[in-house]
Amino acid sequence: MQETEQTYLRGKLLFDTGRYAEASEPLREAAIAGSLEAMNDLGYLYRSGLGVAKDWTSAEAWYLKAAEAGHADACHNLVLVLLERDGEAALPAALSWLQVNAARGHVLSQLQLGQLYRRGTGVEADLNEALRLFAAAASLGNDDAQFLVGLAAKYGAADHQGPFPAREACEARALAGDT
């Protein structure tokens, strides 16, 4: 496992310095050896076409493998691939993965799933569920979710019962001069 980690770190260093073509091989080696982080990074390379030919199928495959093993960022990135590539046709699969990942506490998945419930995209519109998801993401520090929960607190929010951590966080930041 130590060798896999070293291979991943070599690829990650190349990735982080923008040397994507050079990063792809050590990342692939580490991904094949089971590194979930390498799978996620390799998925990103294929999704964006950095250092490798853009390949939705390969991006999806690497993200899916890591997501199935519980990697939350890869799970969210899988949703992005499905929606970017297939649009609304991918909503059932995307919703399923978003629900799994939101339940794991992944902030961006909570926020994105909340937006789908708010708009009624792929699901029946449910402002209470949207606000519950926004509040969960807000409590984990997501600024966008804090803003949305703050708006809901200011203008009224369906039947939501419970604290609005975003309002308190926004007030504390404002008092500290962080605007």
LOKOLNU-356453 format. One record per residue (C-alpha): residue in one letter; chain; residue number from 1; x, y, z. Coordinates in steps of 0.001 Angstrom, whole numbers, plus 500000, padded with zeros to 6 digits. Layout:
{node "A", "A", NUM, {X, Y, Z}}
...
//
This chain:
{node "M", "A", 1, {500000, 500000, 500000}}
{node "Q", "A", 2, {502893, 502352, 500708}}
{node "E", "A", 3, {504077, 502016, 497098}}
{node "T", "A", 4, {500583, 502864, 495841}}
{node "E", "A", 5, {500518, 505937, 498060}}
{node "Q", "A", 6, {503931, 507059, 496791}}
{node "T", "A", 7, {502824, 506557, 493195}}
{node "Y", "A", 8, {499660, 508548, 493884}}
{node "L", "A", 9, {501626, 511367, 495544}}
{node "R", "A", 10, {503999, 511544, 492572}}
{node "G", "A", 11, {501010, 511829, 490227}}
{node "K", "A", 12, {499269, 514326, 492500}}
{node "L", "A", 13, {502344, 516567, 492600}}
{node "L", "A", 14, {502461, 516590, 488804}}
{node "F", "A", 15, {498683, 517177, 488691}}
{node "D", "A", 16, {498877, 520070, 491164}}
{node "T", "A", 17, {501637, 521754, 489155}}
{node "G", "A", 18, {499659, 521546, 485908}}
{node "R", "A", 19, {501735, 518761, 484374}}
{node "Y", "A", 20, {498642, 516752, 483522}}
{node "A", "A", 21, {500035, 514543, 480748}}
{node "E", "A", 22, {502873, 513448, 483041}}
{node "A", "A", 23, {500444, 512998, 485957}}
{node "S", "A", 24, {498121, 510656, 484085}}
{node "E", "A", 25, {500392, 507590, 484191}}
{node "P", "A", 26, {501217, 507518, 487932}}
{node "L", "A", 27, {497596, 508366, 488689}}
{node "R", "A", 28, {496452, 505471, 486477}}
{node "E", "A", 29, {498911, 503107, 488200}}
{node "A", "A", 30, {497711, 504179, 491648}}
{node "A", "A", 31, {494049, 503967, 490574}}
{node "I", "A", 32, {494515, 500444, 489235}}
{node "A", "A", 33, {496169, 499551, 492554}}
{node "G", "A", 34, {493070, 500801, 494390}}
{node "S", "A", 35, {493753, 504443, 495350}}
{node "L", "A", 36, {490367, 506175, 495544}}
{node "E", "A", 37, {492000, 509619, 495385}}
{node "A", "A", 38, {493837, 508607, 492211}}
{node "M", "A", 39, {490579, 507331, 490701}}
{node "N", "A", 40, {488937, 510677, 491427}}
{node "D", "A", 41, {491853, 512683, 489990}}
{node "L", "A", 42, {492072, 510456, 486918}}
{node "G", "A", 43, {488329, 510902, 486400}}
{node "Y", "A", 44, {488893, 514647, 486465}}
{node "L", "A", 45, {491599, 514430, 483814}}
{node "Y", "A", 46, {489301, 512460, 481495}}
{node "R", "A", 47, {486314, 514701, 482244}}
{node "S", "A", 48, {488229, 517867, 481406}}
{node "G", "A", 49, {490583, 516510, 478749}}
{node "L", "A", 50, {493670, 517657, 480626}}
{node "G", "A", 51, {496750, 515647, 479660}}
{node "V", "A", 52, {494566, 512956, 478098}}
{node "A", "A", 53, {491891, 512937, 475430}}
{node "K", "A", 54, {488526, 513986, 476839}}
{node "D", "A", 55, {486626, 510767, 477445}}
{node "W", "A", 56, {483267, 510786, 479245}}
{node "T", "A", 57, {483186, 506985, 479462}}
{node "S", "A", 58, {486560, 506766, 481189}}
{node "A", "A", 59, {485711, 509674, 483498}}
{node "E", "A", 60, {482449, 507991, 484470}}
{node "A", "A", 61, {484141, 504616, 484990}}
{node "W", "A", 62, {486824, 505982, 487338}}
{node "Y", "A", 63, {484379, 508153, 489280}}
{node "L", "A", 64, {481928, 505253, 489561}}
{node "K", "A", 65, {484573, 502860, 490866}}
{node "A", "A", 66, {485638, 505350, 493556}}
{node "A", "A", 67, {482025, 506341, 494352}}
{node "E", "A", 68, {481019, 502713, 494841}}
{node "A", "A", 69, {483888, 502408, 497333}}
{node "G", "A", 70, {482540, 505416, 499263}}
{node "H", "A", 71, {484653, 508318, 497946}}
{node "A", "A", 72, {482322, 511309, 498412}}
{node "D", "A", 73, {484043, 513731, 496018}}
{node "A", "A", 74, {484122, 511101, 493277}}
{node "C", "A", 75, {480441, 510453, 493881}}
{node "H", "A", 76, {479646, 514137, 493393}}
{node "N", "A", 77, {481898, 514294, 490335}}
{node "L", "A", 78, {480082, 511272, 488899}}
{node "V", "A", 79, {476841, 513236, 489168}}
{node "L", "A", 80, {478454, 516147, 487331}}
{node "V", "A", 81, {479623, 513850, 484514}}
{node "L", "A", 82, {476187, 512292, 484162}}
{node "L", "A", 83, {474422, 515661, 484030}}
{node "E", "A", 84, {477000, 517373, 481795}}
{node "R", "A", 85, {477038, 514514, 479329}}
{node "D", "A", 86, {473438, 513308, 479344}}
{node "G", "A", 87, {471434, 516264, 480665}}
{node "E", "A", 88, {467975, 515582, 482058}}
{node "A", "A", 89, {468071, 511981, 480828}}
{node "A", "A", 90, {470589, 511342, 483619}}
{node "L", "A", 91, {468411, 512788, 486392}}
{node "P", "A", 92, {467220, 509461, 487865}}
{node "A", "A", 93, {470789, 508146, 488256}}
{node "A", "A", 94, {472098, 511561, 489343}}
{node "L", "A", 95, {469373, 511893, 491977}}
{node "S", "A", 96, {470147, 508461, 493350}}
{node "W", "A", 97, {473845, 509304, 493756}}
{node "L", "A", 98, {473081, 512775, 495139}}
{node "Q", "A", 99, {470780, 511277, 497782}}
{node "V", "A", 100, {473445, 508784, 498841}}
{node "N", "A", 101, {476134, 511447, 498970}}
{node "A", "A", 102, {473979, 514074, 500693}}
{node "A", "A", 103, {473160, 511508, 503389}}
{node "R", "A", 104, {476932, 510990, 503815}}
{node "G", "A", 105, {477207, 514717, 504558}}
{node "H", "A", 106, {478809, 515860, 501296}}
{node "V", "A", 107, {478161, 519609, 501254}}
{node "L", "A", 108, {478052, 520163, 497494}}
{node "S", "A", 109, {475717, 517207, 497021}}
{node "Q", "A", 110, {473425, 518577, 499744}}
{node "L", "A", 111, {473391, 521955, 498028}}
{node "Q", "A", 112, {472799, 520541, 494535}}
{node "L", "A", 113, {470080, 518159, 495715}}
{node "G", "A", 114, {468445, 521028, 497603}}
{node "Q", "A", 115, {468385, 523065, 494396}}
{node "L", "A", 116, {466678, 520205, 492554}}
{node "Y", "A", 117, {464008, 519995, 495271}}
{node "R", "A", 118, {463616, 523783, 495254}}
{node "R", "A", 119, {463059, 523849, 491496}}
{node "G", "A", 120, {461192, 520567, 491223}}
{node "T", "A", 121, {463738, 519243, 488724}}
{node "G", "A", 122, {463536, 515469, 488523}}
{node "V", "A", 123, {461618, 515372, 491799}}
{node "E", "A", 124, {458411, 516889, 493078}}
{node "A", "A", 125, {459138, 520411, 494290}}
{node "D", "A", 126, {459504, 520338, 498068}}
{node "L", "A", 127, {460671, 523552, 499708}}
{node "N", "A", 128, {460878, 521932, 503125}}
{node "E", "A", 129, {463230, 519233, 501848}}
{node "A", "A", 130, {465235, 521850, 499949}}
{node "L", "A", 131, {465583, 523936, 503085}}
{node "R", "A", 132, {466532, 520893, 505169}}
{node "L", "A", 133, {469337, 520147, 502713}}
{node "F", "A", 134, {470422, 523789, 502565}}
{node "A", "A", 135, {470483, 523940, 506377}}
{node "A", "A", 136, {472618, 520788, 506516}}
{node "A", "A", 137, {475099, 522270, 504027}}
{node "A", "A", 138, {475009, 525626, 505831}}
{node "S", "A", 139, {475829, 523978, 509145}}
{node "L", "A", 140, {478960, 522567, 507474}}
{node "G", "A", 141, {480043, 526059, 506436}}
{node "N", "A", 142, {478927, 526328, 502802}}
{node "D", "A", 143, {478501, 530047, 502030}}
{node "D", "A", 144, {475918, 529539, 499280}}
{node "A", "A", 145, {473780, 527373, 501540}}
{node "Q", "A", 146, {474154, 529874, 504386}}
{node "F", "A", 147, {472916, 532603, 502067}}
{node "L", "A", 148, {469895, 530541, 500982}}
{node "V", "A", 149, {469005, 529608, 504554}}
{node "G", "A", 150, {469468, 533231, 505576}}
{node "L", "A", 151, {467009, 534300, 502866}}
{node "A", "A", 152, {464558, 531674, 504028}}
{node "A", "A", 153, {464881, 532876, 507614}}
{node "K", "A", 154, {464371, 536489, 506581}}
{node "Y", "A", 155, {461450, 535987, 504215}}
{node "G", "A", 156, {459788, 532939, 505722}}
{node "A", "A", 157, {460410, 529353, 504881}}
{node "A", "A", 158, {457489, 527054, 504288}}
{node "D", "A", 159, {457040, 524894, 507380}}
{node "H", "A", 160, {460690, 524441, 508290}}
{node "Q", "A", 161, {461148, 523789, 511974}}
{node "G", "A", 162, {464553, 524065, 513513}}
{node "P", "A", 163, {467515, 526359, 513878}}
{node "F", "A", 164, {468920, 528508, 511127}}
{node "P", "A", 165, {472667, 528132, 511706}}
{node "A", "A", 166, {473387, 530247, 508657}}
{node "R", "A", 167, {471757, 533331, 510133}}
{node "E", "A", 168, {473883, 533121, 513267}}
{node "A", "A", 169, {477010, 532445, 511206}}
{node "C", "A", 170, {476301, 535401, 508897}}
{node "E", "A", 171, {475626, 537699, 511839}}
{node "A", "A", 172, {478859, 536620, 513546}}
{node "R", "A", 173, {480843, 537207, 510342}}
{node "A", "A", 174, {479247, 540632, 509886}}
{node "L", "A", 175, {480050, 541610, 513486}}
{node "A", "A", 176, {483645, 540489, 512929}}
{node "G", "A", 177, {483824, 542756, 509868}}
{node "D", "A", 178, {483983, 539851, 507398}}
{node "T", "A", 179, {481481, 541030, 504802}}
//
